[in-house]
Every structure is written in structure tokens, then in C-alpha cells.
């Protein structure tokens, strides 16, 4: 999986699915969102205002809001 690096605008805790991350991303007019899996059904989203690069990461995924 891949994690995006960039300016974090907001973080959403206790997310249950990607749709919640995507909605928050769209609300903040983000460039991308990182989704980190903390448990089987527990996620955290990082809303990014820009993307400076990408790095390999375990338990994380970067998505553009399209």
C-alpha cells in the first residue's frame, strides 16, 4: 500500500468506511486522503491539502477524491 505525504488539514478518528473519509475530503476540498487501518473495523483518515510525494506503507492507503 502507499501513503501520501503532504500538508495535513484535518484528521477524522473512528471512521468505519472509506465513504466517510471521502465525504470529509470533499468537504475540505482536499488533494488526497490517507486511510490508516487501526483495527479490523477501525480507521483514521488524514485529509491532505496537497501532495508532496508517496511512500510505501503498511496499513495505509492514499486516495484522490474522484
Backbone as a ProteinNet text record, in pm:
[ID]
protein_1_A
[PRIMARY]
XXXXXXXXXXXXXXXXXXXXXXXXXXXXXXXXXXXXXXXXXXXXXXXXXXXXXXXXXXXXXXXXXX
[TERTIARY]
84.7	0	89.8	27.1	100.9	39	123.9	80.1	124.5	34.7	69.6	130.7	230.4	289.7	248.1	208.2	165.3	114.7	56	5.7	-126.7	-125.7	-248.2	-334.4	-461.7	-555.8	-641.5	-676.6	-774	-754.7	-795	-790.4	-925.8	-976.5	-1105	-1078.5	-1118.4	-1098.5	-1221.1	-1204.2	-1313.6	-1401.1	-1339.3	-1410.6	-1438.4	-1556.4	-1592.4	-1577.6	-1570.9	-1551.7	-1494.8	-1450.4	-1387.7	-1482.4	-1612.7	-1708.9	-1706.7	-1687.1	-1677.1	-1552.1	-1442.6	-1318.4	-1336.9	-1399.7	-1421.4	-1509.7	-1613.6	-1701.9	-1625.3	-1541.1	-1460.5	-1361.4	-1303.3	-1208.3	-1276.3	-1393.1	-1466.5	-1505	-1541.5	-1579.6	-1464	-1341.9	-1223.7	-1153.9	-1214.7	-1158.3	-1014	-995	-861	-799.6	-668.6	-595.3	-595	-595.1	-593.2	-631.2	-656.5	-686.3	-607.8	-542.9	-477.3	-573.8	-588.6	-672.4	-580.5	-579.9	-497.9	-588.8	-558.4	-637.4	-575.8	-655.6	-609.5	-652.9	-768.2	-822.7	-903.7	-970.5	-1045.4	-1149.6	-1220.4	-1323.4	-1301.6	-1177.7	-1146.8	-1040.8	-1074.6	-987.3	-972.5	-865.6	-841.7	-811.9	-865.3	-840.4	-758.9	-660	-585.7	-625.5	-678.2	-718.8	-600	-552.3	-434.2	-473.3	-414.1	-442.7	-354	-242.1	-154.3	-78.9	-18.7	58.6	202.1	296.2	438.2	508.1	447.1	506	430.7	478.6	416.9	526	495	589.3	516.9	588.4	527.3	489.3	375.5	331.5	245.7	258.3	175.7	57.3	-62.3	-181.8	-231.4	-185.2	-227.4	-256.6	-343.7	-374.4	-404.7	-358.8	-382.3	-481.1	-580.1	-681.6	-698.8	-722.1	-764.6	-917.4	-980.2	-1126.1	-1212.1	-1171.8	-1252.1	-1357.7
-117.8	0	125	239.9	365.1	473.2	553.6	669.3	795.6	892.9	1022.2	1111.8	1187.9	1288.2	1425.2	1511.6	1645.8	1719	1834.6	1916.5	1864.6	1818.3	1766.3	1882.3	1880.5	1984.8	1940.6	1812.9	1764	1613.8	1562.3	1418.7	1374.5	1263.9	1209.7	1076.5	1066.2	944.9	854.2	727.9	630.7	621.2	617.8	604.9	456.9	426.5	287.1	243.9	340.1	302.4	419	387.3	487.3	600.6	573.9	677.8	795.2	768.4	876.1	959.8	895.9	967.6	1053.3	996.3	1068.1	1190.9	1177.9	1290.8	1402.4	1367.2	1467.6	1532	1453.7	1504.3	1607.7	1575.5	1666.9	1795	1782.2	1898.4	1997.3	1946.2	2031.2	2059.6	2019.2	2041.8	1990.8	1868.2	1812.1	1766.1	1745.8	1689.1	1536.5	1483.8	1338.5	1308.8	1182.3	1137.9	1009.3	1004	881.7	809.3	680.2	598.2	498.9	505.1	415.7	317.6	189.4	87.8	60.7	84.8	63.1	-72.8	-118.3	-247.3	-304.7	-415.2	-481.2	-389.1	-312.1	-220.4	-79.6	-40.3	92.2	159.4	280.1	353.7	498.3	563.3	706.3	763.6	881.7	949.2	1075.2	1097.5	1223.5	1295.4	1415.5	1495.5	1583.9	1572.6	1646.7	1757.5	1876.1	1987.9	1986.4	1913.1	1898.3	1766.4	1724.3	1600.1	1633.3	1601.1	1625.2	1499.6	1384.8	1259.1	1141.7	1022.6	899.9	805.9	731	633.8	501.1	390.1	261.5	260.5	202.1	197.2	73.5	15.8	-98.1	-46.6	-90	-48.7	88.9	142.5	275.6	272.3	362.7	375.9	521.7	568.8	706.7	706	794.5	805	949.8	971.9	1102.7	1102.1	1216.2	1220.8	1211	1143.5	1138.4	1032.1
0	0	0	-20.4	-33	54.2	116.7	195.3	123.2	113.7	54.9	162	124.2	212	161.6	254.7	218.6	340.7	317.9	427.1	479.7	606	667.5	713.9	674.2	711.8	829.3	830.4	927.7	944.6	1060	1085.6	1139	1089.5	1132.7	1202.3	1328.7	1408.8	1399.8	1432.6	1444.6	1320.4	1204.3	1078.2	1053.1	997.7	974.1	829	735.7	595.9	515.5	394	307.7	271.6	261	223.4	321.2	449.4	548	522.9	486.9	455.3	330.7	229.6	103.9	126.2	208.2	237.3	307.7	404.6	474.9	379.5	292.6	193.8	103.3	53.8	-33.9	40.6	168.7	249.5	262.6	273.8	289.5	156.8	45	-88.5	-94.6	-51.9	-35.9	-167.5	-162.7	-276	-268.1	-144.6	-122.9	21.3	47.2	183	209	326	372.1	464.8	444.4	531.2	601.4	735.3	817	889.3	879.2	947.5	1083.7	1189.6	1326.3	1379.7	1335.3	1376.2	1262.1	1288.1	1180.9	1118.2	1201.9	1152.1	1205.3	1227.4	1282.1	1195.9	1149.5	1059.4	1104.2	1058.6	1077.3	939.5	912.1	784.2	808	724.8	720.1	592.1	606.9	492.5	453.8	330	284	186.4	206.3	116	-7.5	0.1	-116.1	-103.4	-212.8	-213.8	-252.8	-162.8	-189	-239.5	-216.2	-259.9	-202.4	-234.6	-185.8	-136.5	-30.4	24.2	48	40.4	74.3	222.3	254.7	393.7	416.5	533.8	572.9	653	618.8	692	654.6	542.5	498.1	348.9	307	164.3	134.9	19.8	-22.8	-138.9	-131.1	-235.8	-277.1	-404.4	-454.9	-453	-431.9	-409.2	-534.1	-637.8	-760.5	-751.4
[MASK]
++++++++++++++++++++++++++++++++++++++++++++++++++++++++++++++++++

